[in-house]
Amino acid sequence: MKDRLEKTLLIVDDEIDITKSLYRQFRRKYIVYTATNGDDALKIIKEKHIQVILSDQRMPGMTGVDLLDKIKDQYPEVVKIILTGYSDIEAVFGAINKGQVFRYLTKPWNPLELEMAVQEAFEKQELISKNNELLRRLKDTNLHLEEKINERTEELVCANEKLKQLNIEKNKYIGIVAHDLRNPIGNAYNFSALLISGFNRFPEHKKMKYLGVINDRCGYSLKLIEDFLDTSKIEAGILDLNFKEYDFEQIITACIEQNQIFAKEKMQQIFFEITANNHNILCDKDKIEQVINNLISNAIKYSERGTKIWITTNNESDTLRVSIKDQGRGIPKDEIDILFNDYQTTSTKSTADEKSTGLGLAIVKKIVESHNGTLSVKSELGKGSIFSFTIPF
């Protein structure tokens, strides 16, 4: 039943007795439609999925060849058979040469021969359909493959551009680090050479001064290298974070104690004001301590002697906000936007000639963002700055 339902035959003949006879012959094997003229046949072809047409050649109004000519472009998969008399053979041959007719049979026809012709027509139609389906799939596959190739090509172009940019950035960073390391290492080298060449002829206070310079220059160089390595890790996406739950008040208290010695050297006071009622957060303790120490160190570095520094905490919705306020020199408004960029320093100078690598705040921002927090600054020249960051509970 399934095979029968998949095969549709249209019989077209102006003689009703012939259409009835042909209908009876083929109705058991195929779904058969009949028409007595070309116009009715065209309507059926438009409404039904016709696979094979068996048409008389000589009909009033529209011949069989005329009918097949009308449908050849719109229905190329339909296989056509013509029934014709000897007087119309020439017209049928012309249609065969144009590829419009698969087979022709002359009247009167042999029923077995006609049965075989119709069967072969359906076999041909099935081959045409399968071939067209394969061509369609091949076309879709080629189109899909072309799209994939274009996508991969675009990805490669983007990746190459990114690699070029990363290479430019890497060379820039290496150049900056090499330049920044040259002076301190050169100073340390010169002073150490001076001590080696005439150690015994220098008084003790001179020796201690030269050693202090060497120690200071080596410390600055080490800090620059550490900051550079931190930045490289963060940019490469390999920052290893170890999240655990901590009491943030204890972390801040420890950081204040570490920086008190530097604040006392400049006669500065650090105050810790707790307004938050919840300090328990998930964080990487070492990295967050690095953030707090950097911000407190900057507050000390860019504030005058005898000034005050306030550290406050408060709750904002589902986050903890930490603020470090100083009475320093402040930052120009037009320089705040570049404050957190790598190797960027502002026109504001430290108050005791303390050195800066230009990487500290950039690292602070990236660590805070890796904790899904935010970093911000408010500053006014001559009045100080407030650096704030948030950490989700």
C-alpha atoms as one frame of an Amber mdcrd trajectory, in Angstrom:
protein
   0.000   0.000   0.000   2.846   2.290   0.836   4.498   1.860  -2.595   1.152
   2.567  -4.252   0.612   5.749  -2.278   4.056   7.015  -3.207   3.401   6.718
  -6.968   1.041   9.120  -8.721   0.020   8.814 -12.370  -1.878  11.415 -14.427
  -3.727  10.142 -17.507  -4.733  12.804 -20.075  -6.968  11.901 -23.039  -9.986
  13.607 -24.581 -11.696  10.245 -25.141 -13.455   9.303 -21.893 -13.583   5.593
 -22.737  -9.778   5.545 -23.097  -9.204   7.353 -19.775 -11.579   4.917 -18.052
  -9.804   1.938 -19.596  -6.370   3.214 -18.600  -7.637   4.081 -15.105  -8.819
   0.484 -14.617  -5.476  -0.853 -15.867  -3.294   1.152 -13.446  -5.471   1.935
 -10.404  -4.306  -1.132  -8.446  -0.619  -0.160  -8.672  -0.712   3.647  -8.591
  -2.750   6.609  -7.465  -4.351   7.609 -10.757  -5.743  11.012 -11.745  -7.504
  11.644 -15.062  -8.124  14.692 -17.249  -9.788  15.092 -20.654  -7.911  18.218
 -21.762  -4.671  20.146 -21.167  -6.192  22.875 -18.968  -7.684  20.376 -16.525
  -4.387  18.479 -16.521  -2.474  21.675 -15.576  -4.816  22.249 -12.609  -4.232
  18.706 -11.336  -0.459  19.034 -11.754  -0.487  22.229  -9.676  -2.567  20.673
  -6.875  -1.151  17.128  -6.745   2.327  15.705  -6.609   2.348  14.048 -10.043
   5.282  11.797 -10.853   4.385  10.331 -14.249   2.129  11.738 -17.004   0.588
   9.509 -19.659  -0.895  11.839 -22.272  -2.544  11.543 -25.659  -0.880  13.692
 -28.330  -3.853  14.777 -30.398  -6.361  16.649 -28.224  -8.497  19.717 -28.995
  -7.119  23.036 -27.786  -3.780  21.806 -26.412  -1.760  18.880 -27.752   0.103
  16.489 -25.502   3.457  17.989 -26.561   2.134  21.504 -25.827   1.081  20.354
 -22.335   4.465  18.820 -21.582   6.210  21.919 -22.893   4.274  24.092 -20.432
   5.343  22.062 -17.377   8.944  21.185 -18.320  10.581  24.027 -16.354   8.299
  24.153 -13.296   8.051  20.365 -12.857  11.334  18.939 -14.203  11.076  15.692
 -12.174   7.808  14.604 -13.855   8.411  11.786 -16.370   6.291  12.014 -19.534
   4.883   9.337 -21.874   3.019  10.217 -25.095   0.366   8.142 -26.863   0.292
   9.128 -30.517  -0.859   8.153 -33.965   1.566   7.748 -36.862   0.635  11.138
 -38.294   2.016  12.887 -35.187   5.313  10.967 -34.919   7.372  13.893 -36.201
   6.056  16.258 -33.499   6.689  13.621 -30.813  10.251  13.051 -32.027  10.859
  16.777 -31.706   9.653  16.643 -28.099  11.879  13.614 -27.407  14.919  15.478
 -28.758  14.174  18.391 -26.426  14.122  16.013 -23.480  10.451  16.588 -22.770
   9.294  12.999 -23.467  10.666   9.816 -21.901   8.816   7.304 -24.080   6.125
   7.253 -26.780   3.712   4.533 -27.851   1.660   4.488 -31.025  -2.012   3.812
 -31.155  -3.318   1.201 -30.864  -0.864   0.199 -28.154   0.013  -3.102 -26.593
  -1.223  -3.164 -22.964   1.811  -5.134 -21.768   4.149  -2.772 -23.571   2.313
   0.200 -22.006   2.502  -1.475 -18.550   6.254  -1.874 -18.940   6.695   1.713
 -20.180   4.801   3.158 -17.206   6.801   0.983 -14.761  10.083   2.132 -16.307
   8.848   5.738 -16.124   8.327   5.425 -12.365  11.760   3.834 -11.970  13.276
   6.739 -13.878  11.312   9.239 -11.786  12.603   7.626  -8.576  16.180   7.866
  -9.857  15.664  11.519 -10.792  14.219  12.286  -7.333  17.048  10.494  -5.527
  19.639  12.190  -7.697  18.103  15.616  -7.071  17.944  14.909  -3.336  21.617
  13.897  -3.345  22.473  17.043  -5.266  20.493  19.125  -2.782  22.249  17.492
   0.163  25.606  17.943  -1.522  24.805  21.593  -2.135  23.714  22.042   1.501
  26.837  20.231   2.682  29.051  22.379   0.494  27.289  25.502   1.707  27.625
  24.380   5.338  31.266  23.488   4.737  31.881  26.847   3.109  30.263  28.587
   6.082  32.435  26.559   8.474  35.536  27.395   6.443  34.605  31.083   6.490
  34.000  30.906  10.244  37.322  29.161  10.862  39.086  31.585   8.528  37.578
  34.519  10.400  38.546  32.925  13.721  42.110  32.424  12.484  42.306  36.012
  11.277  41.030  37.243  14.655  43.404  34.915  16.485  46.344  36.105  14.386
  45.411  39.725  15.016  45.133  38.983  18.716  48.514  37.250  18.685  50.038
  40.219  16.887  48.539  42.581  19.448  49.694  40.376  22.327  53.166  40.264
  20.815  53.181  44.060  20.539  52.007  44.345  24.156  54.584  41.789  25.286
  57.398  43.642  23.529  56.146  46.907  24.990  56.068  45.449  28.495  59.498
  43.879  28.129  60.873  47.176  26.821  59.374  49.126  29.716  60.564  46.624
  32.331  64.046  46.508  30.814  64.186  50.312  30.780  62.884  50.595  34.339
  65.292  47.942  35.600  68.353  49.489  33.980  68.646  52.472  36.317  68.160
  50.734  39.704  70.340  47.784  38.755  72.917  50.175  37.313  72.913  52.183
  40.547  73.231  49.055  42.668  76.054  47.823  40.453  77.943  51.120  40.601
  77.673  51.461  44.377  78.655  47.822  44.952  81.660  48.280  42.630  82.582
  51.400  44.584  82.482  49.491  47.855  84.465  46.568  46.447  87.206  48.807
  45.041  87.725  50.860  48.203  85.855  49.231  51.061  88.475  49.964  53.739
  88.922  53.647  52.857  85.247  54.523  53.292  83.994  55.524  56.755  81.221
  53.401  58.276  78.453  55.912  57.660  79.402  56.027  53.938  79.386  52.245
  53.715  75.940  52.087  55.327  74.667  54.792  52.978  75.934  52.949  49.895
  74.528  49.629  51.158  71.207  51.352  51.813  71.140  52.567  48.209  71.967
  49.073  46.944  69.250  47.544  49.142  66.697  50.141  48.028  67.500  49.689
  44.342  67.415  45.891  44.587  64.088  46.063  46.467  62.583  48.278  43.765
  63.844  45.941  41.018  62.403  42.902  42.801  59.025  44.641  43.219  58.983
  45.573  39.524  59.693  41.981  38.490  57.018  40.634  40.863  54.450  43.114
  39.531  55.374  42.277  35.961  54.954  38.544  36.606  51.589  39.155  38.309
  50.389  41.202  35.329  51.576  38.557  32.857  49.758  35.796  34.744  46.536
  37.773  34.935  46.655  38.723  31.238  47.320  35.094  30.306  44.297  33.992
  32.341  46.346  31.734  34.620  45.857  33.630  37.871  45.539  30.841  40.439
  42.922  31.826  43.022  42.242  29.861  46.195  38.807  30.880  47.497  37.997
  30.308  51.149  35.727  32.001  53.656  37.458  34.635  55.807  36.557  37.312
  58.333  37.473  40.397  56.289  37.951  42.519  59.427  40.887  40.316  60.426
  42.452  40.612  56.965  42.266  44.430  57.039  43.611  44.577  60.612  46.623
  42.467  59.603  47.305  44.699  56.576  47.147  47.843  58.735  49.680  46.353
  61.151  52.041  45.579  58.261  51.897  49.180  57.024  52.025  50.938  60.407
  55.829  51.045  60.385  55.850  53.009  57.089  53.082  55.335  58.305  54.957
  56.059  61.551  58.081  57.044  59.582  55.966  59.859  58.086  54.106  60.500
  61.364  50.838  59.426  59.765  47.865  57.863  61.561  45.718  55.038  60.204
  42.147  54.702  61.473  39.928  51.675  60.904  36.181  52.343  61.086  33.834
  49.337  60.955  30.260  50.044  59.887  29.596  46.735  58.141  27.725  44.133
  60.185  28.878  41.263  57.979  32.530  40.653  57.104  32.417  36.997  56.097
  33.336  36.675  52.420  34.818  34.155  49.989  38.158  35.356  48.636  41.773
  34.522  47.927  43.362  35.857  51.107  46.846  36.469  49.650  45.513  38.331
  46.621  43.088  40.458  48.634  45.880  41.315  51.062  47.904  42.409  48.033
  45.014  44.732  47.055  44.667  46.262  50.536  48.411  46.618  51.081  48.813
  48.355  47.738  46.012  50.851  48.440  47.247  51.589  51.986  50.836  51.871
  50.708  49.720  54.376  48.049  47.819  56.390  50.645  50.991  56.585  52.740
  53.205  57.253  49.737  51.169  60.143  48.299  50.233  61.832  51.603  52.241
  64.427  53.498  53.782  63.895  56.925  51.407  64.135  59.862  48.250  63.397
  57.838  45.538  60.823  58.485  44.303  57.771  56.594  40.843  56.254  57.139
  39.820  52.707  56.238  36.081  51.972  56.393  33.865  49.005  55.595  30.132
  48.946  54.993  27.504  46.629  53.544  25.863  47.402  50.200  23.150  44.936
  49.263  25.041  41.658  48.710  28.547  43.143  48.706  31.121  44.440  51.163
  32.598  47.841  50.287  36.083  48.789  51.547  37.258  52.399  51.255  40.727
  53.892  51.866  40.653  57.667  52.259  43.763  59.860  52.510  44.688  63.533
  52.832  47.133  63.351  49.970  47.821  65.531  46.973  44.949  64.162  44.889
  44.785  63.191  41.215  43.856  65.467  38.279  40.417  64.618  36.847  41.763
  64.141  33.326  44.212  61.492  34.589  41.777  59.304  36.550  40.751  57.338
  33.431  44.330  56.099  32.866  44.994  55.394  36.532  44.378  51.634  36.286
  46.210  51.047  32.984  49.445  49.080  32.884  52.615  51.168  33.305  50.622
  54.365  33.716  51.601  56.961  36.284  49.944  60.296  36.958  51.512  63.705
  37.382  50.985  63.392  41.160  54.321  62.647  42.820  55.003  60.798  46.045
  55.756  63.034  49.034  59.048  61.403  50.042  60.404  60.356  46.653  58.985
  56.823  46.999  59.215  54.811  43.795  56.319  53.341  41.763  56.374  50.582
  39.152  53.206  51.792  37.404  51.703  48.319  37.688  50.287  48.285  41.211
  46.814  49.724  40.560  46.449  47.788  37.308  47.062  44.564  39.252  44.705
  45.680  42.034  41.905  46.253  39.504  42.399  42.858  37.869  42.454  41.013
  41.213  39.268  42.764  42.371  37.524  41.970  39.068  38.641  38.331  39.339
  36.630  38.295  42.599  33.588  39.697  40.708  34.084  43.021  42.457  34.560
  46.602  41.298  37.243  49.223  41.924  36.617  52.987  41.871  38.299  56.246
  42.888  37.202  59.741  43.862  39.871  62.400  44.059  40.305  66.149  44.347
  43.581  67.990  43.914  44.931  69.248  47.206  42.325  67.381  49.265  43.101
  63.694  48.813  41.640  60.560  47.315  39.230  57.759  48.217  39.881  54.355
  46.665  37.015  51.869  47.089  36.501  48.270  46.076  33.660  45.816  46.538
  33.658  42.071  47.142  30.465  39.958  46.944  29.540  38.021  50.083
